[in-house]
Amino acid sequence: MSLLITLKDAQKDAMRAKDKQRLNPIRMVLAAIKQREIDEQITLDDAGITSVIVKLVKQRRDSYTQYKDRKSTRLNSSHQYYL
């Protein structure tokens, strides 16, 4: 099963369960994948999807450390959850 199908199934499960904390990161990943496919006019395979996910995780980690260094508690917890 491809990663895209797995992510879409996870999105459906989260929607059925009305689990917003799980649904939001899945939607962000799917949106980033779709954006890259549109920008580059290609269909991403599993390796391309993995690279998108790695990039998003790196961005979240960087944001988390910046908020942590500034001791911002408001956004700190949301970035920590997404990781």
N, C-alpha and C positions, 0 to 999 in steps of 0.2 A: 504494500500500500504506500502510495507516495505521501510525502509530507504535506502537500497542499490538501489532499483528501482528509488526512488525519486532522489538520487544523480546522477544516470546515466541519468535520464531525464533532470536534471538541467545541466549536462555536455553537453548533446546534444543541449539544448536550447542556452547555452553560445557559443557553437561552431557555431551554425547557425547564431547567432547575431554577431559573431566575437568579442566577449567581452573577451579580454585576462585577464583583471583584475578579472573577475568573474570566468574564466575558470581555472586559475592557482591554487587557493585554493581548488577547487573541485577536480582537478587532484591529488593534494597532499593528500587529504583525501582518495580518491579511491586507491591510491598507498599504503598508510599506511594500509588500510583494507586488500588489497590483500597480502601485506607482512606478516601481522599477520596470515592470513589464511594459507599461505604457510609454515610459521615457525611452526605453531602449528598443521598443517594438519587437520584443521577443517573448517567448514563453519560457519561464524559468523551470529548470529541472531541480532535483533535490539538492544538488550542490549549490545552485544559485539561491535557493530558498534558505539553505543553511547559512550562506554568507550574509544574507539580509538579516537573519536572526542574530548572528554574531555581531553585526554592526549595531543593531538596536540594543543588545545587551551591553555592549561597550559604551554606548551613549548614556544608558541608564546608570551604569556604574560611575561614569564620570560626573553625571549630574548629582548622584547620591553623595559622592565624596565632596563635591563642592558645597552642597547644602549642609553636609555634616561639618565641614570646616567652618562654615559661617554660623553653625548652630541654629539653623532654621528648622524648627520642628514641624511647621505647617506642611511643607512639601517633602520633608525628609521621609516621613513614614510612607507616603504614596510611592516614592521611588524605590524604597526598600522593598515594598510589597511586590512591585513588578519584577524585581530580580528574583 
